[in-house]
């Protein structure tokens, strides 16, 4: 009888503390990139000029 209680307790604890499937502990907000971070990455990689970077950065700041 005690064995069944232990199994039930383990099952309940598993259901409470089990990891979410699919995201591996990463929240949905963390999964998508922030537009400013994308812009910084593009500038760092040399995809855009400094002038374009600052123009786009100002445009993003106006949206917020």
N, CA, C and O atoms as a Maestro MAE file, in Angstrom:
{
 s_m_m2io_version
 :::
 2.0.0
}

f_m_ct {
 s_m_title
 :::
 protein
 m_atom[256] {
  # First column is atom index #
  i_m_mmod_type
  r_m_x_coord
  r_m_y_coord
  r_m_z_coord
  i_m_residue_number
  s_m_chain_name
  s_m_pdb_residue_name
  s_m_pdb_atom_name
  i_m_atomic_number
  :::
  1 25 0.824 -1.191 0.000 1 A "UNK " " N  " 7
  2 3 0.000 0.000 0.000 1 A "UNK " " CA " 6
  3 2 0.869 1.256 0.000 1 A "UNK " " C  " 6
  4 15 0.568 2.225 -0.696 1 A "UNK " " O  " 8
  5 25 1.940 1.233 0.779 2 A "UNK " " N  " 7
  6 3 2.825 2.383 0.844 2 A "UNK " " CA " 6
  7 2 3.530 2.592 -0.500 2 A "UNK " " C  " 6
  8 15 3.827 3.726 -0.876 2 A "UNK " " O  " 8
  9 25 3.796 1.511 -1.216 3 A "UNK " " N  " 7
  10 3 4.444 1.583 -2.517 3 A "UNK " " CA " 6
  11 2 3.593 2.378 -3.508 3 A "UNK " " C  " 6
  12 15 4.128 3.165 -4.289 3 A "UNK " " O  " 8
  13 25 2.294 2.183 -3.483 4 A "UNK " " N  " 7
  14 3 1.378 2.915 -4.366 4 A "UNK " " CA " 6
  15 2 1.391 4.405 -4.024 4 A "UNK " " C  " 6
  16 15 1.346 5.247 -4.921 4 A "UNK " " O  " 8
  17 25 1.452 4.726 -2.757 5 A "UNK " " N  " 7
  18 3 1.522 6.127 -2.333 5 A "UNK " " CA " 6
  19 2 2.791 6.810 -2.820 5 A "UNK " " C  " 6
  20 15 2.759 7.967 -3.237 5 A "UNK " " O  " 8
  21 25 3.908 6.091 -2.766 6 A "UNK " " N  " 7
  22 3 5.182 6.647 -3.238 6 A "UNK " " CA " 6
  23 2 5.129 6.882 -4.746 6 A "UNK " " C  " 6
  24 15 5.589 7.914 -5.235 6 A "UNK " " O  " 8
  25 25 4.573 5.930 -5.473 7 A "UNK " " N  " 7
  26 3 4.445 6.081 -6.926 7 A "UNK " " CA " 6
  27 2 3.541 7.275 -7.254 7 A "UNK " " C  " 6
  28 15 3.847 8.053 -8.157 7 A "UNK " " O  " 8
  29 25 2.449 7.418 -6.534 8 A "UNK " " N  " 7
  30 3 1.546 8.547 -6.762 8 A "UNK " " CA " 6
  31 2 2.251 9.870 -6.473 8 A "UNK " " C  " 6
  32 15 2.091 10.833 -7.223 8 A "UNK " " O  " 8
  33 25 3.021 9.925 -5.405 9 A "UNK " " N  " 7
  34 3 3.750 11.142 -5.055 9 A "UNK " " CA " 6
  35 2 4.775 11.490 -6.129 9 A "UNK " " C  " 6
  36 15 4.898 12.653 -6.515 9 A "UNK " " O  " 8
  37 25 5.507 10.498 -6.610 10 A "UNK " " N  " 7
  38 3 6.489 10.729 -7.669 10 A "UNK " " CA " 6
  39 2 5.791 11.225 -8.939 10 A "UNK " " C  " 6
  40 15 6.289 12.136 -9.601 10 A "UNK " " O  " 8
  41 25 4.654 10.639 -9.278 11 A "UNK " " N  " 7
  42 3 3.916 11.060 -10.472 11 A "UNK " " CA " 6
  43 2 3.437 12.504 -10.341 11 A "UNK " " C  " 6
  44 15 3.526 13.273 -11.298 11 A "UNK " " O  " 8
  45 25 2.938 12.875 -9.182 12 A "UNK " " N  " 7
  46 3 2.472 14.250 -8.957 12 A "UNK " " CA " 6
  47 2 3.641 15.230 -9.047 12 A "UNK " " C  " 6
  48 15 3.528 16.280 -9.680 12 A "UNK " " O  " 8
  49 25 4.757 14.885 -8.415 13 A "UNK " " N  " 7
  50 3 5.932 15.758 -8.476 13 A "UNK " " CA " 6
  51 2 6.446 15.899 -9.906 13 A "UNK " " C  " 6
  52 15 6.880 16.979 -10.306 13 A "UNK " " O  " 8
  53 25 6.398 14.826 -10.668 14 A "UNK " " N  " 7
  54 3 6.822 14.892 -12.066 14 A "UNK " " CA " 6
  55 2 5.929 15.846 -12.852 14 A "UNK " " C  " 6
  56 15 6.421 16.664 -13.630 14 A "UNK " " O  " 8
  57 25 4.627 15.742 -12.651 15 A "UNK " " N  " 7
  58 3 3.700 16.611 -13.377 15 A "UNK " " CA " 6
  59 2 3.887 18.081 -13.006 15 A "UNK " " C  " 6
  60 15 3.701 18.962 -13.846 15 A "UNK " " O  " 8
  61 25 4.249 18.342 -11.771 16 A "UNK " " N  " 7
  62 3 4.446 19.725 -11.325 16 A "UNK " " CA " 6
  63 2 5.760 20.291 -11.852 16 A "UNK " " C  " 6
  64 15 5.799 21.428 -12.323 16 A "UNK " " O  " 8
  65 25 6.826 19.518 -11.777 17 A "UNK " " N  " 7
  66 3 8.161 20.037 -12.078 17 A "UNK " " CA " 6
  67 2 8.735 19.591 -13.419 17 A "UNK " " C  " 6
  68 15 9.909 19.844 -13.691 17 A "UNK " " O  " 8
  69 25 7.959 18.948 -14.245 18 A "UNK " " N  " 7
  70 3 8.499 18.477 -15.522 18 A "UNK " " CA " 6
  71 2 8.876 19.657 -16.418 18 A "UNK " " C  " 6
  72 15 8.216 20.696 -16.394 18 A "UNK " " O  " 8
  73 25 9.918 19.494 -17.194 19 A "UNK " " N  " 7
  74 3 10.310 20.569 -18.114 19 A "UNK " " CA " 6
  75 2 9.286 20.695 -19.236 19 A "UNK " " C  " 6
  76 15 8.694 19.707 -19.672 19 A "UNK " " O  " 8
  77 25 9.093 21.909 -19.688 20 A "UNK " " N  " 7
  78 3 8.167 22.137 -20.793 20 A "UNK " " CA " 6
  79 2 8.747 21.513 -22.055 20 A "UNK " " C  " 6
  80 15 9.953 21.565 -22.295 20 A "UNK " " O  " 8
  81 25 7.882 20.935 -22.839 21 A "UNK " " N  " 7
  82 3 8.344 20.323 -24.083 21 A "UNK " " CA " 6
  83 2 8.492 21.387 -25.159 21 A "UNK " " C  " 6
  84 15 7.654 22.281 -25.280 21 A "UNK " " O  " 8
  85 25 9.562 21.286 -25.940 22 A "UNK " " N  " 7
  86 3 9.724 22.143 -27.098 22 A "UNK " " CA " 6
  87 2 10.587 23.362 -26.884 22 A "UNK " " C  " 6
  88 15 11.349 23.730 -27.778 22 A "UNK " " O  " 8
  89 25 10.499 24.010 -25.723 23 A "UNK " " N  " 7
  90 3 11.273 25.244 -25.588 23 A "UNK " " CA " 6
  91 2 12.503 25.086 -24.705 23 A "UNK " " C  " 6
  92 15 13.308 26.014 -24.623 23 A "UNK " " O  " 8
  93 25 12.675 23.970 -24.056 24 A "UNK " " N  " 7
  94 3 13.867 23.672 -23.255 24 A "UNK " " CA " 6
  95 2 14.193 24.764 -22.257 24 A "UNK " " C  " 6
  96 15 15.358 25.134 -22.105 24 A "UNK " " O  " 8
  97 25 13.192 25.286 -21.576 25 A "UNK " " N  " 7
  98 3 13.415 26.271 -20.535 25 A "UNK " " CA " 6
  99 2 13.568 27.695 -21.026 25 A "UNK " " C  " 6
  100 15 13.838 28.590 -20.224 25 A "UNK " " O  " 8
  101 25 13.406 27.934 -22.308 26 A "UNK " " N  " 7
  102 3 13.532 29.280 -22.849 26 A "UNK " " CA " 6
  103 2 12.135 29.857 -23.012 26 A "UNK " " C  " 6
  104 15 11.270 29.240 -23.635 26 A "UNK " " O  " 8
  105 25 11.917 31.033 -22.455 27 A "UNK " " N  " 7
  106 3 10.599 31.640 -22.585 27 A "UNK " " CA " 6
  107 2 10.375 32.091 -24.019 27 A "UNK " " C  " 6
  108 15 11.331 32.261 -24.775 27 A "UNK " " O  " 8
  109 25 9.123 32.285 -24.395 28 A "UNK " " N  " 7
  110 3 8.821 32.696 -25.760 28 A "UNK " " CA " 6
  111 2 9.405 34.062 -26.061 28 A "UNK " " C  " 6
  112 15 9.748 34.347 -27.208 28 A "UNK " " O  " 8
  113 25 9.525 34.916 -25.044 29 A "UNK " " N  " 7
  114 3 10.122 36.233 -25.262 29 A "UNK " " CA " 6
  115 2 11.599 36.101 -25.606 29 A "UNK " " C  " 6
  116 15 12.099 36.844 -26.451 29 A "UNK " " O  " 8
  117 25 12.307 35.172 -24.972 30 A "UNK " " N  " 7
  118 3 13.727 34.977 -25.245 30 A "UNK " " CA " 6
  119 2 13.969 34.362 -26.616 30 A "UNK " " C  " 6
  120 15 15.042 34.540 -27.192 30 A "UNK " " O  " 8
  121 25 12.994 33.646 -27.141 31 A "UNK " " N  " 7
  122 3 13.177 32.953 -28.400 31 A "UNK " " CA " 6
  123 2 13.175 33.908 -29.586 31 A "UNK " " C  " 6
  124 15 13.811 33.620 -30.600 31 A "UNK " " O  " 8
  125 25 12.494 35.012 -29.489 32 A "UNK " " N  " 7
  126 3 12.492 35.938 -30.615 32 A "UNK " " CA " 6
  127 2 13.495 37.051 -30.344 32 A "UNK " " C  " 6
  128 15 13.663 37.491 -29.207 32 A "UNK " " O  " 8
  129 25 14.152 37.495 -31.396 33 A "UNK " " N  " 7
  130 3 15.181 38.510 -31.253 33 A "UNK " " CA " 6
  131 2 14.571 39.897 -31.156 33 A "UNK " " C  " 6
  132 15 13.583 40.208 -31.822 33 A "UNK " " O  " 8
  133 25 15.168 40.709 -30.330 34 A "UNK " " N  " 7
  134 3 14.808 42.103 -30.190 34 A "UNK " " CA " 6
  135 2 15.276 42.837 -31.448 34 A "UNK " " C  " 6
  136 15 16.397 42.601 -31.899 34 A "UNK " " O  " 8
  137 25 14.460 43.717 -32.030 35 A "UNK " " N  " 7
  138 3 14.860 44.425 -33.251 35 A "UNK " " CA " 6
  139 2 16.178 45.188 -33.102 35 A "UNK " " C  " 6
  140 15 16.981 45.225 -34.034 35 A "UNK " " O  " 8
  141 25 16.400 45.793 -31.944 36 A "UNK " " N  " 7
  142 3 17.649 46.521 -31.734 36 A "UNK " " CA " 6
  143 2 18.843 45.569 -31.724 36 A "UNK " " C  " 6
  144 15 19.912 45.910 -32.231 36 A "UNK " " O  " 8
  145 25 18.669 44.385 -31.153 37 A "UNK " " N  " 7
  146 3 19.752 43.399 -31.153 37 A "UNK " " CA " 6
  147 2 20.061 42.926 -32.573 37 A "UNK " " C  " 6
  148 15 21.224 42.724 -32.923 37 A "UNK " " O  " 8
  149 25 19.032 42.750 -33.381 38 A "UNK " " N  " 7
  150 3 19.239 42.365 -34.782 38 A "UNK " " CA " 6
  151 2 20.010 43.462 -35.500 38 A "UNK " " C  " 6
  152 15 20.943 43.182 -36.252 38 A "UNK " " O  " 8
  153 25 19.618 44.715 -35.267 39 A "UNK " " N  " 7
  154 3 20.295 45.851 -35.887 39 A "UNK " " CA " 6
  155 2 21.763 45.909 -35.471 39 A "UNK " " C  " 6
  156 15 22.643 46.115 -36.307 39 A "UNK " " O  " 8
  157 25 22.022 45.728 -34.181 40 A "UNK " " N  " 7
  158 3 23.405 45.740 -33.692 40 A "UNK " " CA " 6
  159 2 24.223 44.615 -34.325 40 A "UNK " " C  " 6
  160 15 25.382 44.808 -34.692 40 A "UNK " " O  " 8
  161 25 23.612 43.450 -34.446 41 A "UNK " " N  " 7
  162 3 24.306 42.308 -35.042 41 A "UNK " " CA " 6
  163 2 24.641 42.585 -36.508 41 A "UNK " " C  " 6
  164 15 25.742 42.284 -36.968 41 A "UNK " " O  " 8
  165 25 23.680 43.161 -37.237 42 A "UNK " " N  " 7
  166 3 23.920 43.479 -38.653 42 A "UNK " " CA " 6
  167 2 25.044 44.498 -38.809 42 A "UNK " " C  " 6
  168 15 25.868 44.387 -39.716 42 A "UNK " " O  " 8
  169 25 25.074 45.490 -37.921 43 A "UNK " " N  " 7
  170 3 26.132 46.502 -37.969 43 A "UNK " " CA " 6
  171 2 27.485 45.870 -37.634 43 A "UNK " " C  " 6
  172 15 28.483 46.148 -38.297 43 A "UNK " " O  " 8
  173 25 27.516 45.037 -36.625 44 A "UNK " " N  " 7
  174 3 28.761 44.382 -36.218 44 A "UNK " " CA " 6
  175 2 29.298 43.461 -37.313 44 A "UNK " " C  " 6
  176 15 30.511 43.316 -37.465 44 A "UNK " " O  " 8
  177 25 28.405 42.847 -38.065 45 A "UNK " " N  " 7
  178 3 28.829 41.950 -39.141 45 A "UNK " " CA " 6
  179 2 29.211 42.705 -40.407 45 A "UNK " " C  " 6
  180 15 29.722 42.114 -41.359 45 A "UNK " " O  " 8
  181 25 28.961 44.024 -40.418 46 A "UNK " " N  " 7
  182 3 29.302 44.826 -41.589 46 A "UNK " " CA " 6
  183 2 28.243 44.810 -42.668 46 A "UNK " " C  " 6
  184 15 28.505 45.218 -43.800 46 A "UNK " " O  " 8
  185 25 27.040 44.341 -42.334 47 A "UNK " " N  " 7
  186 3 25.958 44.294 -43.318 47 A "UNK " " CA " 6
  187 2 25.404 45.680 -43.632 47 A "UNK " " C  " 6
  188 15 24.901 45.910 -44.732 47 A "UNK " " O  " 8
  189 25 25.491 46.604 -42.678 48 A "UNK " " N  " 7
  190 3 24.979 47.960 -42.879 48 A "UNK " " CA " 6
  191 2 26.047 48.969 -42.463 48 A "UNK " " C  " 6
  192 15 26.933 48.666 -41.664 48 A "UNK " " O  " 8
  193 25 25.944 50.168 -43.020 49 A "UNK " " N  " 7
  194 3 26.909 51.221 -42.696 49 A "UNK " " CA " 6
  195 2 26.562 51.865 -41.355 49 A "UNK " " C  " 6
  196 15 25.486 51.646 -40.800 49 A "UNK " " O  " 8
  197 25 27.503 52.667 -40.852 50 A "UNK " " N  " 7
  198 3 27.270 53.375 -39.593 50 A "UNK " " CA " 6
  199 2 26.096 54.343 -39.740 50 A "UNK " " C  " 6
  200 15 25.272 54.480 -38.836 50 A "UNK " " O  " 8
  201 25 26.036 55.003 -40.880 51 A "UNK " " N  " 7
  202 3 24.938 55.939 -41.147 51 A "UNK " " CA " 6
  203 2 23.591 55.216 -41.113 51 A "UNK " " C  " 6
  204 15 22.641 55.688 -40.488 51 A "UNK " " O  " 8
  205 25 23.517 54.071 -41.788 52 A "UNK " " N  " 7
  206 3 22.280 53.280 -41.782 52 A "UNK " " CA " 6
  207 2 21.943 52.806 -40.373 52 A "UNK " " C  " 6
  208 15 20.779 52.809 -39.974 52 A "UNK " " O  " 8
  209 25 22.970 52.396 -39.617 53 A "UNK " " N  " 7
  210 3 22.754 51.917 -38.254 53 A "UNK " " CA " 6
  211 2 22.079 52.988 -37.401 53 A "UNK " " C  " 6
  212 15 21.063 52.728 -36.756 53 A "UNK " " O  " 8
  213 25 22.654 54.203 -37.401 54 A "UNK " " N  " 7
  214 3 22.097 55.260 -36.559 54 A "UNK " " CA " 6
  215 2 20.715 55.706 -37.037 54 A "UNK " " C  " 6
  216 15 19.853 56.032 -36.221 54 A "UNK " " O  " 8
  217 25 20.501 55.723 -38.341 55 A "UNK " " N  " 7
  218 3 19.183 56.087 -38.872 55 A "UNK " " CA " 6
  219 2 18.129 55.068 -38.435 55 A "UNK " " C  " 6
  220 15 17.050 55.441 -37.976 55 A "UNK " " O  " 8
  221 25 18.446 53.796 -38.579 56 A "UNK " " N  " 7
  222 3 17.506 52.740 -38.196 56 A "UNK " " CA " 6
  223 2 17.300 52.702 -36.687 56 A "UNK " " C  " 6
  224 15 16.193 52.440 -36.216 56 A "UNK " " O  " 8
  225 25 18.356 52.961 -35.934 57 A "UNK " " N  " 7
  226 3 18.244 52.976 -34.474 57 A "UNK " " CA " 6
  227 2 17.285 54.079 -34.021 57 A "UNK " " C  " 6
  228 15 16.454 53.857 -33.140 57 A "UNK " " O  " 8
  229 25 17.397 55.264 -34.621 58 A "UNK " " N  " 7
  230 3 16.478 56.363 -34.293 58 A "UNK " " CA " 6
  231 2 15.045 56.007 -34.665 58 A "UNK " " C  " 6
  232 15 14.107 56.314 -33.930 58 A "UNK " " O  " 8
  233 25 14.889 55.362 -35.805 59 A "UNK " " N  " 7
  234 3 13.555 54.951 -36.248 59 A "UNK " " CA " 6
  235 2 12.933 53.956 -35.265 59 A "UNK " " C  " 6
  236 15 11.746 54.045 -34.952 59 A "UNK " " O  " 8
  237 25 13.730 53.022 -34.788 60 A "UNK " " N  " 7
  238 3 13.233 52.063 -33.797 60 A "UNK " " CA " 6
  239 2 12.867 52.765 -32.492 60 A "UNK " " C  " 6
  240 15 11.869 52.418 -31.859 60 A "UNK " " O  " 8
  241 25 13.665 53.744 -32.087 61 A "UNK " " N  " 7
  242 3 13.395 54.466 -30.838 61 A "UNK " " CA " 6
  243 2 12.081 55.238 -30.929 61 A "UNK " " C  " 6
  244 15 11.371 55.368 -29.932 61 A "UNK " " O  " 8
  245 25 11.754 55.746 -32.101 62 A "UNK " " N  " 7
  246 3 10.491 56.480 -32.272 62 A "UNK " " CA " 6
  247 2 9.278 55.560 -32.189 62 A "UNK " " C  " 6
  248 15 8.196 55.992 -31.791 62 A "UNK " " O  " 8
  249 25 9.452 54.316 -32.557 63 A "UNK " " N  " 7
  250 3 8.339 53.358 -32.521 63 A "UNK " " CA " 6
  251 2 7.949 52.977 -31.103 63 A "UNK " " C  " 6
  252 15 6.787 52.672 -30.837 63 A "UNK " " O  " 8
  253 25 8.894 52.994 -30.210 64 A "UNK " " N  " 7
  254 3 8.652 52.521 -28.836 64 A "UNK " " CA " 6
  255 2 7.985 53.531 -28.005 64 A "UNK " " C  " 6
  256 15 7.716 53.284 -26.829 64 A "UNK " " O  " 8
  :::
 }
 m_bond[255] {
  # First column is bond index #
  i_m_from
  i_m_to
  i_m_order
  :::
  1 1 2 1
  2 2 3 1
  3 3 4 2
  4 3 5 1
  5 5 6 1
  6 6 7 1
  7 7 8 2
  8 7 9 1
  9 9 10 1
  10 10 11 1
  11 11 12 2
  12 11 13 1
  13 13 14 1
  14 14 15 1
  15 15 16 2
  16 15 17 1
  17 17 18 1
  18 18 19 1
  19 19 20 2
  20 19 21 1
  21 21 22 1
  22 22 23 1
  23 23 24 2
  24 23 25 1
  25 25 26 1
  26 26 27 1
  27 27 28 2
  28 27 29 1
  29 29 30 1
  30 30 31 1
  31 31 32 2
  32 31 33 1
  33 33 34 1
  34 34 35 1
  35 35 36 2
  36 35 37 1
  37 37 38 1
  38 38 39 1
  39 39 40 2
  40 39 41 1
  41 41 42 1
  42 42 43 1
  43 43 44 2
  44 43 45 1
  45 45 46 1
  46 46 47 1
  47 47 48 2
  48 47 49 1
  49 49 50 1
  50 50 51 1
  51 51 52 2
  52 51 53 1
  53 53 54 1
  54 54 55 1
  55 55 56 2
  56 55 57 1
  57 57 58 1
  58 58 59 1
  59 59 60 2
  60 59 61 1
  61 61 62 1
  62 62 63 1
  63 63 64 2
  64 63 65 1
  65 65 66 1
  66 66 67 1
  67 67 68 2
  68 67 69 1
  69 69 70 1
  70 70 71 1
  71 71 72 2
  72 71 73 1
  73 73 74 1
  74 74 75 1
  75 75 76 2
  76 75 77 1
  77 77 78 1
  78 78 79 1
  79 79 80 2
  80 79 81 1
  81 81 82 1
  82 82 83 1
  83 83 84 2
  84 83 85 1
  85 85 86 1
  86 86 87 1
  87 87 88 2
  88 87 89 1
  89 89 90 1
  90 90 91 1
  91 91 92 2
  92 91 93 1
  93 93 94 1
  94 94 95 1
  95 95 96 2
  96 95 97 1
  97 97 98 1
  98 98 99 1
  99 99 100 2
  100 99 101 1
  101 101 102 1
  102 102 103 1
  103 103 104 2
  104 103 105 1
  105 105 106 1
  106 106 107 1
  107 107 108 2
  108 107 109 1
  109 109 110 1
  110 110 111 1
  111 111 112 2
  112 111 113 1
  113 113 114 1
  114 114 115 1
  115 115 116 2
  116 115 117 1
  117 117 118 1
  118 118 119 1
  119 119 120 2
  120 119 121 1
  121 121 122 1
  122 122 123 1
  123 123 124 2
  124 123 125 1
  125 125 126 1
  126 126 127 1
  127 127 128 2
  128 127 129 1
  129 129 130 1
  130 130 131 1
  131 131 132 2
  132 131 133 1
  133 133 134 1
  134 134 135 1
  135 135 136 2
  136 135 137 1
  137 137 138 1
  138 138 139 1
  139 139 140 2
  140 139 141 1
  141 141 142 1
  142 142 143 1
  143 143 144 2
  144 143 145 1
  145 145 146 1
  146 146 147 1
  147 147 148 2
  148 147 149 1
  149 149 150 1
  150 150 151 1
  151 151 152 2
  152 151 153 1
  153 153 154 1
  154 154 155 1
  155 155 156 2
  156 155 157 1
  157 157 158 1
  158 158 159 1
  159 159 160 2
  160 159 161 1
  161 161 162 1
  162 162 163 1
  163 163 164 2
  164 163 165 1
  165 165 166 1
  166 166 167 1
  167 167 168 2
  168 167 169 1
  169 169 170 1
  170 170 171 1
  171 171 172 2
  172 171 173 1
  173 173 174 1
  174 174 175 1
  175 175 176 2
  176 175 177 1
  177 177 178 1
  178 178 179 1
  179 179 180 2
  180 179 181 1
  181 181 182 1
  182 182 183 1
  183 183 184 2
  184 183 185 1
  185 185 186 1
  186 186 187 1
  187 187 188 2
  188 187 189 1
  189 189 190 1
  190 190 191 1
  191 191 192 2
  192 191 193 1
  193 193 194 1
  194 194 195 1
  195 195 196 2
  196 195 197 1
  197 197 198 1
  198 198 199 1
  199 199 200 2
  200 199 201 1
  201 201 202 1
  202 202 203 1
  203 203 204 2
  204 203 205 1
  205 205 206 1
  206 206 207 1
  207 207 208 2
  208 207 209 1
  209 209 210 1
  210 210 211 1
  211 211 212 2
  212 211 213 1
  213 213 214 1
  214 214 215 1
  215 215 216 2
  216 215 217 1
  217 217 218 1
  218 218 219 1
  219 219 220 2
  220 219 221 1
  221 221 222 1
  222 222 223 1
  223 223 224 2
  224 223 225 1
  225 225 226 1
  226 226 227 1
  227 227 228 2
  228 227 229 1
  229 229 230 1
  230 230 231 1
  231 231 232 2
  232 231 233 1
  233 233 234 1
  234 234 235 1
  235 235 236 2
  236 235 237 1
  237 237 238 1
  238 238 239 1
  239 239 240 2
  240 239 241 1
  241 241 242 1
  242 242 243 1
  243 243 244 2
  244 243 245 1
  245 245 246 1
  246 246 247 1
  247 247 248 2
  248 247 249 1
  249 249 250 1
  250 250 251 1
  251 251 252 2
  252 251 253 1
  253 253 254 1
  254 254 255 1
  255 255 256 2
  :::
 }
}
